[in-house]
Amino acid sequence: MKTKLFSVIFFFGMITTFAQSVDYNTKKNYIAKGYDVVAYFDNQAIEGDKAYTTTYDNVKFKFSSEDNLKAFKNDPKKYIPQYGGYCAYAVAVSSKKVDINPKTFEIRDGKLYLFYNSWGNNTLKSWKKNNVKGLQKKADKNWEAMNLDE
Protein backbone atom coordinates (compact mmCIF):
# COMPACT_ATOMS: atom_id res chain seq x y z
CA MET A 1 0.00 0.00 0.00
CA LYS A 2 2.79 2.41 0.91
CA THR A 3 4.53 1.65 -2.38
CA LYS A 4 1.40 2.52 -4.39
CA LEU A 5 0.89 5.73 -2.44
CA PHE A 6 4.52 6.72 -2.94
CA SER A 7 4.23 5.97 -6.67
CA VAL A 8 1.15 8.17 -7.02
CA ILE A 9 2.77 11.03 -5.09
CA PHE A 10 5.96 10.71 -7.14
CA PHE A 11 4.03 10.67 -10.44
CA PHE A 12 2.03 13.82 -9.62
CA GLY A 13 5.15 15.51 -8.29
CA MET A 14 6.89 14.88 -11.60
CA ILE A 15 3.92 16.25 -13.56
CA THR A 16 3.97 19.40 -11.45
CA THR A 17 7.72 19.79 -11.94
CA PHE A 18 7.45 19.48 -15.72
CA ALA A 19 4.38 21.73 -15.92
CA GLN A 20 6.33 24.63 -14.44
CA SER A 21 9.45 24.27 -16.58
CA VAL A 22 8.63 26.85 -19.29
CA ASP A 23 11.52 29.19 -20.00
CA TYR A 24 9.97 32.64 -20.34
CA ASN A 25 11.62 35.58 -22.06
CA THR A 26 11.68 38.13 -19.25
CA LYS A 27 13.80 40.96 -20.59
CA LYS A 28 13.26 44.10 -18.50
CA ASN A 29 12.07 41.70 -15.74
CA TYR A 30 8.64 41.22 -17.35
CA ILE A 31 7.26 39.03 -20.11
CA ALA A 32 6.88 40.88 -23.45
CA LYS A 33 9.33 43.48 -22.11
CA GLY A 34 6.57 44.85 -19.90
CA TYR A 35 4.00 45.31 -22.66
CA ASP A 36 0.35 44.59 -21.90
CA VAL A 37 -0.39 41.06 -23.18
CA VAL A 38 -4.16 41.67 -23.02
CA ALA A 39 -3.93 44.83 -25.15
CA TYR A 40 -2.38 42.80 -27.97
CA PHE A 41 -5.75 41.09 -28.37
CA ASP A 42 -7.22 44.53 -29.17
CA ASN A 43 -4.47 44.89 -31.80
CA GLN A 44 -2.51 47.34 -29.64
CA ALA A 45 1.08 47.19 -28.46
CA ILE A 46 0.95 49.21 -25.24
CA GLU A 47 3.58 49.30 -22.54
CA GLY A 48 2.19 48.29 -19.16
CA ASP A 49 2.14 50.42 -16.04
CA LYS A 50 3.80 49.30 -12.78
CA ALA A 51 0.55 50.17 -10.98
CA TYR A 52 -1.08 47.19 -12.72
CA THR A 53 1.16 44.17 -12.27
CA THR A 54 0.74 40.54 -11.35
CA THR A 55 2.77 37.36 -11.24
CA TYR A 56 1.72 34.16 -12.94
CA ASP A 57 3.83 30.98 -13.19
CA ASN A 58 6.65 32.89 -11.42
CA VAL A 59 6.70 35.50 -14.21
CA LYS A 60 5.81 39.18 -13.85
CA PHE A 61 3.26 40.83 -16.15
CA LYS A 62 2.42 44.54 -16.54
CA PHE A 63 -0.86 45.94 -17.85
CA SER A 64 -2.02 49.31 -19.10
CA SER A 65 -5.27 49.30 -17.12
CA GLU A 66 -7.03 47.65 -14.21
CA ASP A 67 -9.55 46.14 -16.66
CA ASN A 68 -6.76 44.38 -18.56
CA LEU A 69 -5.21 43.15 -15.32
CA LYS A 70 -8.60 41.70 -14.31
CA ALA A 71 -9.08 40.10 -17.74
CA PHE A 72 -5.67 38.42 -17.41
CA LYS A 73 -6.39 37.18 -13.89
CA ASN A 74 -9.68 35.66 -15.10
CA ASP A 75 -7.99 33.63 -17.87
CA PRO A 76 -4.18 33.95 -17.82
CA LYS A 77 -3.46 31.07 -20.21
CA LYS A 78 -5.40 32.84 -22.96
CA TYR A 79 -2.96 35.77 -22.95
CA ILE A 80 0.44 34.16 -22.41
CA PRO A 81 2.62 34.56 -25.52
CA GLN A 82 3.50 31.42 -27.44
CA TYR A 83 7.00 29.96 -27.01
CA GLY A 84 7.57 31.70 -23.70
CA GLY A 85 7.51 35.11 -25.37
CA TYR A 86 10.48 34.41 -27.63
CA CYS A 87 10.45 35.12 -31.38
CA ALA A 88 8.04 32.64 -32.98
CA TYR A 89 9.87 32.71 -36.31
CA ALA A 90 13.26 31.93 -34.73
CA VAL A 91 11.78 29.04 -32.76
CA ALA A 92 10.25 27.64 -35.97
CA VAL A 93 13.20 28.11 -38.32
CA SER A 94 16.27 27.60 -36.13
CA SER A 95 15.08 26.25 -32.75
CA LYS A 96 16.58 29.32 -31.07
CA LYS A 97 15.31 31.54 -28.28
CA VAL A 98 15.63 35.00 -29.79
CA ASP A 99 14.54 38.21 -28.08
CA ILE A 100 11.60 40.17 -29.48
CA ASN A 101 10.47 43.67 -30.31
CA PRO A 102 7.28 43.98 -28.26
CA LYS A 103 5.70 46.16 -30.95
CA THR A 104 5.95 43.33 -33.50
CA PHE A 105 3.23 40.78 -32.87
CA GLU A 106 0.42 38.79 -34.38
CA ILE A 107 -2.77 37.30 -32.97
CA ARG A 108 -3.52 34.12 -34.90
CA ASP A 109 -6.02 31.44 -33.98
CA GLY A 110 -6.61 33.21 -30.64
CA LYS A 111 -2.93 33.05 -29.66
CA LEU A 112 -0.27 35.74 -29.22
CA TYR A 113 2.94 35.44 -31.26
CA LEU A 114 5.85 37.85 -30.77
CA PHE A 115 8.68 38.55 -33.22
CA TYR A 116 12.17 40.00 -33.58
CA ASN A 117 12.29 43.27 -35.51
CA SER A 118 15.57 45.17 -35.66
CA TRP A 119 18.26 46.24 -38.09
CA GLY A 120 15.96 45.77 -41.08
CA ASN A 121 15.06 42.20 -40.10
CA ASN A 122 11.34 41.97 -39.35
CA THR A 123 10.66 38.29 -38.74
CA LEU A 124 6.89 38.88 -38.69
CA LYS A 125 7.11 39.69 -42.41
CA SER A 126 9.08 36.48 -43.01
CA TRP A 127 6.54 34.54 -40.93
CA LYS A 128 3.65 35.87 -43.03
CA LYS A 129 5.46 35.33 -46.37
CA ASN A 130 5.96 31.65 -45.70
CA ASN A 131 3.59 28.84 -44.84
CA VAL A 132 2.35 30.17 -41.48
CA LYS A 133 0.49 26.97 -40.54
CA GLY A 134 3.60 24.96 -41.36
CA LEU A 135 5.76 27.35 -39.33
CA GLN A 136 3.37 27.09 -36.39
CA LYS A 137 3.57 23.30 -36.42
CA LYS A 138 7.34 23.38 -36.72
CA ALA A 139 7.64 25.94 -33.91
CA ASP A 140 5.36 23.89 -31.65
CA LYS A 141 7.48 20.80 -32.27
CA ASN A 142 10.77 22.68 -31.83
CA TRP A 143 9.56 24.41 -28.66
CA GLU A 144 8.60 21.09 -27.11
CA ALA A 145 12.02 19.63 -27.95
CA MET A 146 13.83 22.75 -26.71
CA ASN A 147 12.11 22.52 -23.33
CA LEU A 148 12.83 18.80 -22.96
CA ASP A 149 16.55 19.46 -23.51
CA GLU A 150 16.79 21.76 -20.50
C-alpha positions in Angstrom: 0.0 0.0 0.0 2.8 2.4 0.9 4.5 1.7 -2.4 1.4 2.5 -4.4 0.9 5.7 -2.4 4.5 6.7 -2.9 4.2 6.0 -6.7 1.2 8.2 -7.0 2.8 11.0 -5.1 6.0 10.7 -7.1 4.0 10.7 -10.4 2.0 13.8 -9.6 5.1 15.5 -8.3 6.9 14.9 -11.6 3.9 16.2 -13.6 4.0 19.4 -11.4 7.7 19.8 -11.9 7.4 19.5 -15.7 4.4 21.7 -15.9 6.3 24.6 -14.4 9.5 24.3 -16.6 8.6 26.8 -19.3 11.5 29.2 -20.0 10.0 32.6 -20.3 11.6 35.6 -22.1 11.7 38.1 -19.2 13.8 41.0 -20.6 13.3 44.1 -18.5 12.1 41.7 -15.7 8.6 41.2 -17.4 7.3 39.0 -20.1 6.9 40.9 -23.5 9.3 43.5 -22.1 6.6 44.9 -19.9 4.0 45.3 -22.7 0.3 44.6 -21.9 -0.4 41.1 -23.2 -4.2 41.7 -23.0 -3.9 44.8 -25.2 -2.4 42.8 -28.0 -5.7 41.1 -28.4 -7.2 44.5 -29.2 -4.5 44.9 -31.8 -2.5 47.3 -29.6 1.1 47.2 -28.5 1.0 49.2 -25.2 3.6 49.3 -22.5 2.2 48.3 -19.2 2.1 50.4 -16.0 3.8 49.3 -12.8 0.6 50.2 -11.0 -1.1 47.2 -12.7 1.2 44.2 -12.3 0.7 40.5 -11.3 2.8 37.4 -11.2 1.7 34.2 -12.9 3.8 31.0 -13.2 6.6 32.9 -11.4 6.7 35.5 -14.2 5.8 39.2 -13.8 3.3 40.8 -16.1 2.4 44.5 -16.5 -0.9 45.9 -17.8 -2.0 49.3 -19.1 -5.3 49.3 -17.1 -7.0 47.6 -14.2 -9.5 46.1 -16.7 -6.8 44.4 -18.6 -5.2 43.1 -15.3 -8.6 41.7 -14.3 -9.1 40.1 -17.7 -5.7 38.4 -17.4 -6.4 37.2 -13.9 -9.7 35.7 -15.1 -8.0 33.6 -17.9 -4.2 33.9 -17.8 -3.5 31.1 -20.2 -5.4 32.8 -23.0 -3.0 35.8 -23.0 0.4 34.2 -22.4 2.6 34.6 -25.5 3.5 31.4 -27.4 7.0 30.0 -27.0 7.6 31.7 -23.7 7.5 35.1 -25.4 10.5 34.4 -27.6 10.4 35.1 -31.4 8.0 32.6 -33.0 9.9 32.7 -36.3 13.3 31.9 -34.7 11.8 29.0 -32.8 10.3 27.6 -36.0 13.2 28.1 -38.3 16.3 27.6 -36.1 15.1 26.2 -32.7 16.6 29.3 -31.1 15.3 31.5 -28.3 15.6 35.0 -29.8 14.5 38.2 -28.1 11.6 40.2 -29.5 10.5 43.7 -30.3 7.3 44.0 -28.3 5.7 46.2 -30.9 5.9 43.3 -33.5 3.2 40.8 -32.9 0.4 38.8 -34.4 -2.8 37.3 -33.0 -3.5 34.1 -34.9 -6.0 31.4 -34.0 -6.6 33.2 -30.6 -2.9 33.1 -29.7 -0.3 35.7 -29.2 2.9 35.4 -31.3 5.8 37.8 -30.8 8.7 38.5 -33.2 12.2 40.0 -33.6 12.3 43.3 -35.5 15.6 45.2 -35.7 18.3 46.2 -38.1 16.0 45.8 -41.1 15.1 42.2 -40.1 11.3 42.0 -39.3 10.7 38.3 -38.7 6.9 38.9 -38.7 7.1 39.7 -42.4 9.1 36.5 -43.0 6.5 34.5 -40.9 3.6 35.9 -43.0 5.5 35.3 -46.4 6.0 31.6 -45.7 3.6 28.8 -44.8 2.3 30.2 -41.5 0.5 27.0 -40.5 3.6 25.0 -41.4 5.8 27.3 -39.3 3.4 27.1 -36.4 3.6 23.3 -36.4 7.3 23.4 -36.7 7.6 25.9 -33.9 5.4 23.9 -31.7 7.5 20.8 -32.3 10.8 22.7 -31.8 9.6 24.4 -28.7 8.6 21.1 -27.1 12.0 19.6 -28.0 13.8 22.7 -26.7 12.1 22.5 -23.3 12.8 18.8 -23.0 16.5 19.5 -23.5 16.8 21.8 -20.5 
